[in-house]
Structure formats: C-alpha cells, structure tokens
Amino acid sequence: MFKKILIANRGEIACRVAATARRLGVRTVAVYSDIDAHARHVRACDEAVHVGGSAPRESYLQWQRIIEAAMATGAQAIHPGYGFLSENEDFARACAAAGLVFIGPPASAIAAMGSKSAAKALMGKAGVPLVPGYHGDDNDPAFLAGQAELIGYPVLIKASAGGGGKGMRRVEQAADFAAALASCQREAQASFGNDQVLVERYVTRPRHIEIQVFGDTQGHCVYLFERDCSVQRRHQKVLEEAPAPGMSEQRRAEMGAAAVAAAQAVGYVGAGTVEFIAEESGDGDLRFYFMEMNTRLQVEHPVTEAITGLDLVEWQLRVADGEALPLAQEQLTRHGHAIEARICAENPEGGFLPATGTLEVARWPAHVAFQRNADGVPFHDPAEVRIDRGFDEGDIISPYYDSMIAKLIVWGEDRAQALARLDAALRDTHLMGLHTNVAFLRRVVGSRAFGTADLDTALIEREHAALFEAPPLAPEVAAAAVAAHRLAAEARLEDADPWSRRDGWRLHGGAQRRLSLEVQGSDLTVVMERLHDGATVLQIGEQRWPFSARSLGGARHDLQLGSRRLTVTVYAQGERHAVFSDGGSALVNEFDPIAHAGEGAAEEGSLTAPMPGKVVSFFAQPGERVQRGQALAVMEAMKMEHTLHAPRDGVVEALLYAVGDQVAEGGELLRLVQS
C-alpha cells in the first residue's frame, strides 16, 4: 500500500478520500487555493501545499503545480477525486511521466470515454443501444441545426467532454436552437476547455440509471449494481438511490453486463460509472440506452457503499497499487436500500440560483458510521446515517466552486425505512447564513411521486405545485419561536432580585413588549403581554394566543401556542433568526423600526444580480425598448450560466457593468426607465 498520496481536489471528496487513507495508515497531502487556505479539506490532511489563486484555472486545474507538489512532498500517487482533473488524460499521462501513480483509469481509457461522441461510436460498435442522434465531429451551427430537424424536436444538446449538467440544453423548437447551442458551447468551453457538442432525441420520460464498475490491472472487471439518479434540477442530480426501484433482476443483470463490456472495451482500471437513460418498455420493465461513461469515482458512490458494505476509495487505492479486485462478481451482494441527498448552497425558490456567504450555523444529525464485525467483514447498523461534508461552521461558501456543502446518506432495510430516516435526518439538519436546499429536499422526499418511486428526470417540474407552493412554517409559530428564544436569553441574565426581572412582571396591571419581525418576507408586529396573574398572551395582528415557553437548553425550546405544543430550535445571529421545527423552517429578521426608518428599496423593476458572479453577455443596449420577461443578460456563477430577464417593460438607460466584470449579489446590472 502507498505510504503517502496527494489529493488533487477540495471539499467533501477530498475529506472523504483523506478519511479512508487515514484508516489505512496512508498519509495525505492537500492542495489549496487562496480562498481555501483554511478550508476543511486542508485541515483533514497531514500536509498541505498552496497551488494558486481562487479561480480553478489558477489553482486546482494547474496540474503542473500539483505534480510539483506531489514530488516535493514525497507523495507516491495522486487521487484526483471528481471534477477538476479527474478525467484529464494529459494529467494522467503527466503523472506517469513523473513516476507518480494516477489513482484512476489509464489515460487511454479516459481518452476513449472522454468524448461523448467518440464513446457513443465505440458503444455502437459494441452493440450497446444508443439514443438516436448525431454523435459526430462536425459542429458547424447550421449543420447541427439540420441534424436536429432530422432527429425531431425536442432535442438535447450536450457537451461532448462534459458532465454534471454543464453544457446541456433541452430545445423544444427550431427557433431556439441557435441560442441554446451558443450557450452550451460557452459553458462547455469554460468548464471543460472543449466546446464540442452532440445532439440527441430527448427521451420524454427518462430515468437516469447508472452502473458502478471496477476493473484491475489483472484484467478482472465487475459491476457493483446500479444507482437511480433521476431526480434532477438543471440536469444536475439532487437525490440518488440504490438499488433502482422497479428494476427486474433480469434487466439489472443485462445492464450490468453491458457496463462491464463497455469498461473492458477500453481496458478500464479502477472505479468508473456507465450511465444509461432508461424508459418504460411495453413489457413493464425498462428499455435502456448508453449515455456516457464517467471515468472516475462518482459523487453518489456512498449509496453503493451502503448497500454493499464496501469502501470504494479503499478499492481504488488497492487497485492503483497493483492489487487484484478484492471480490469476484459472484461474491458481490447487496442488502437494503440507501438514498443520498445533495445539500447545496442554492435558492430553490429563486430558480436554484447558487448562494454564497458564511455558514454561520451548521448542525448535523447524529452520524453513525459503517461498522465491521470481528472478521473485518462490513455489516450494517440499522440506525445508519452518514454525512460526507466539505465545510464546517464558520467556513465561507465562495462563488468559485461547486455549490455542494455536504451529502447526507441514509440506509434502511427497505426503501420505506430509508425514506423515513432521510426525512428525519433532513429535519435535524440545521444550516444558517445563506440559502440552502434542505427544506426543498425534505419536500421532495415527502412528495407523492418520490414516495411511490414514480421517477423520471422531470419529477421536480411535474411536482412543482407540491414542491414550491407548499405552505411554509406558519408565521405565528416562527414568531412564537423567536419570542421564546428572546425570553430564554434574557432569563439567563436575571438574578434572584425580583425587581431586576425582565419578564414583564409589574406590581399593578400587566405589561407589553413589542417585537417588529419580518417572517419569510412579510412584516409582523408581535406583542407579548404579561398579565398580572403571570400568564402570557402573544398577539399577532388581531389574533391572540395563550403563550408559554420553556428552554430545553441551548437553542431548543418547548413552547405552547394556544392549543399547539411543539419543540423548536432557534439560532440567532444579530437581528437574524433561523427557526427549525418538525413542520418546517423559517428565516426571521428582528428589527428596530426607528433604526431602519428612511431605508429605501431599490427602484422597482431594476435588473439586479441575484447572486455573485461574472457578466457573460448583454442582450440589449442603451436606448433599446424591452418587454417584461425578455432575456437581457447572462451571468456565470459556480460554473453554470444563468439568463436574467427584464422585470418590467421599459427602456434601457445604461449598462452599469461590462462583459467579464465580477458583480456582487444585488448589484444593479442595467438601469431601466419607464418607456
């Protein structure tokens, strides 16, 4: 086994690899950019080397510096994680030339599968079913538009060298093809350094099912069952599970055999994933088509680990060190059901725009790790919950990298048990300081479609009403929680002198306290009235409720509001409060009306940046008349492009930024005046 490895990545995957290396007694070296100097992955490793500026192209994509860091620290091998350099054939070759082991497939396999077009041609020759489309090298816009007409709309444009939903657009009609193609190519060039695309028929109710494969240097190759990754937004995965619901054993074996054949066709070594698009067939099973092969470990690999009890990173290290696969195909078994939720810094209600800022509060459910019996064979703890995270409380989520904060993985004896455990774990995940998708994930997990495994990649769009129009935590509950937290904080400051008490007691009559709150964007005036008999009443508007609260220690409170009794958790940062309860969560701002008097809002209808990022292009010039909903600008944030639309009719008075400029969240991009 290696004595020391360098991990050429960051975030949760770097922490994940470091954890297995530590268990095996392998020392680790981290690399970091300017903004990641104090990041969690740096703290997780034994050594760390600075490799450049905050932008990926200035640091994590500078493979020459990474190789130099490995040589300087005495590392014997480099683990690329996923993303960044994990599927870069030049990097793999450079590692070999420097005498370093690349913990991944040979460069030839990366090259063969690195282009979606070339990979599909290879799979077609091998007899693997393909989605109808154009997979060639001619990327002339007019030619591709003609191919789209031949295929028939809707079509899907996909970056040939891409993944993770980047450089991918669904196009419904010919009039939209040129703009979608240009956007795909820009995004593909920025993310992968390659703007080649392919065009395919869009499967109308597709499921995304992938097979985990593993090969060694002795020529053995196995598949470790499948994962269903159908729940997606913007072509990026949200929830992944294993095994895939509703798949017959016959189809599972067929897909597994096809995946192994694909891997063997390119002499594959290490961990890889063969991805398929599947749709319902006439016999009630699934018809599947080859989509692509990811020549690396996948983000969702923990669900495979959960149902097999294996550590895939350990397998990677052993295979890279020349060992044979630990198990043969007939020795591989699966047990139970596992689901992974990707917890991201983003605003689902705002079109899933990425969010940045400080993770002021980060409280996670109890983490129960994989267990091993006396013979070293893994077994499952029935209360298993796992958190793979890349950030700690107080860390900064920057605009330079992917928006994922952590992965929450649960295991159950069956899917129903796994669903229940995931809901409970999401309920106990408390994050504050920026927008996250935790509450949204809970709604998806609790939806009819996901609960009944009515899965396809459009599930989020299909279930829009249930997922986006669900009632938030009741305003009166959020207000009562803040009131309880205030009372508990003040109670800790009191002494035994009754004349110093702050609970509103008076010698004669009652007393009132007034709180001005903003709950989920709505202003509320809350009055806490302490009656002479000691009872407390909470009034919001015209409604009054008997109210009492008891601190359970720290941020947790037991409160009674009218006939309702519930436990809430409240985290306060200055005027801002995050309220969590079994029924949901809410953000509450407490403010002094006098202190905030005179603060004006931005001009209604102005076009502002919804997130920090870079201006890619403007679609209107000063003096041009525009209509509400018209596309006006494109911004890039966290490696994805976002189109911004006119908030109202008007005339563009001025562009306030230039293409290529960085813009802070809320920055006014262009000024609109009444027409």
C-alpha positions, 0 to 999 in steps of 0.5 A: 500500500502507498505510504503517502498520496496527494489529493488533487481536489477540495471539499467533501471528496477530498475529506472523504478520500483523506478519511479512508487513507487515514484508516489505512495508515496512508498519509495525505497531502492537500492542495489549496487555493487562496480562498481555501487556505483554511478550508476543511479539506486542508485541515483533514490532511497531514500536509498541505501545499498552496497551488494558486489563486481562487479561480480553478484555472489558477489553482486546482486545474494547474496540474503542473503545480500539483505534480510539483507538489506531489514530488516535493512532498514525497507523495507516491500517487495522486487521487484526483477525486471528481471534477477538476482533473479527474478525467484529464488524460494529459494529467494522467499521462503527466503523472506517469511521466513523473513516476507518480501513480494516477489513482484512476483509469489509464489515460487511454481509457479516459481518452476513449470515454472522454468524448461523448461522441467518440464513446457513443461510436465505440458503444455502437460498435459494441452493440450497446443501444444508443439514443438516436442522434448525431454523435459526430465531429462536425459542429458547424451551427447550421449543420447541427441545426439540420441534424436536429430537424432530422432527429425531431424536436425536442432535442438535447444538446450536450457537451461532448467532454462534459458532465454534471449538467454543464453544457446541456440544453433541452430545445423544444423548437427550431427557433431556439436552437441557435441560442441554446447551442451558443450557450452550451458551447460557452459553458462547455468551453469554460468548464471543460476547455472543449466546446464540442457538442452532440445532439440527441432525441430527448427521451420524454420520460427518462430515468437516469440509471447508472452502473458502478464498475471496477476493473484491475490491472489483472484484467478482472472487471465487475459491476457493483449494481446500479444507482437511480439518479433521476431526480434532477434540477438543471440536469444536475442530480439532487437525490440518488438511490440504490438499488433502482426501484422497479428494476427486474433482476433480469434487466439489472443483470443485462445492464450490468453486463453491458457496463462491464463490456463497455469498461473492458472495451477500453481496458478500464482500471479502477472505479468508473460509472456507465450511465444509461437513460432508461424508459418504460418498455411495453413489457413493464420493465425498462428499455435502456440506452448508453449515455456516457461513461464517467471515468472516475469515482462518482459523487453518489458512490456512498449509496453503493457503499451502503448497500454493499458494505464496501469502501470504494476509495479503499478499492481504488487505492488497492487497485492503483497499487497493483492489487487484484479486485478484492471480490469476484462478481459472484461474491458481490451482494447487496442488502437494503436500500440507501438514498443520498441527498445533495445539500447545496448552497442554492435558492430553490425558490429563486430558480436554484440560483447558487448562494454564497456567504458564511455558514454561520450555523451548521448542525448535523444529525447524529452520524453513525458510521459503517461498522465491521464485525470481528472478521473485518467483514462490513455489516450494517447498523440499522440506525445508519446515517452518514454525512460526507461534508466539505465545510464546517461552521464558520467556513465561507461558501465562495462563488468559485466552486461547486455549490455542494456543502455536504451529502447526507446518506441514509440506509434502511432495510427497505426503501420505506425505512430509508425514506423515513430516516432521510426525512428525519435526518433532513429535519435535524439538519440545521444550516444558517447564513445563506440559502440552502436546499434542505427544506426543498429536499425534505419536500421532495422526499415527502412528495407523492411521486418520490414516495411511490418511486414514480421517477423520471428526470422531470419529477421536480417540474411535474411536482412543482405545485407540491414542491414550491407552493407548499405552505411554509412554517406558519408565521405565528409559530416562527414568531412564537419561536423567536419570542421564546428564544428572546425570553430564554436569553434574557432569563439567563441574565436575571438574578434572584432580585425580583425587581431586576426581572425582565419578564414583564412582571409589574406590581399593578396591571400587566405589561407589553413588549413589542417585537417588529419581525419580518417572517419569510418576507412579510412584516409582523408586529408581535406583542407579548403581554404579561398579565398580572396573574403571570400568564402570557398572551402573544398577539399577532395582528388581531389574533391572540394566543395563550403563550408559554415557553420553556428552554430545553437548553441551548437553542431548543425550546418547548413552547405552547401556542394556544392549543399547539405544543411543539419543540423548536430550535432557534439560532440567532445571529444579530437581528437574524433568526433561523427557526427549525421545527418538525413542520418546517423552517423559517428565516426571521429578521428582528428589527428596530423600526426607528433604526431602519426608518428612511431605508429605501428599496431599490427602484422597482423593476431594476435588473439586479444580480441575484447572486455573485458572479461574472457578466457573460453577455448583454442582450440589449443596449442603451436606448433599446425598448424591452418587454417584461420577461425578455432575456437581457443578460447572462451571468456565470456563477459556480460554473453554470450560466444563468439568463436574467430577464427584464422585470418590467417593460421599459427602456434601457438607460445604461449598462452599469457593468461590462462583459467579464466584470465580477458583480456582487449579489444585488448589484444593479446590472442595467438601469431601466426607465419607464418607456 
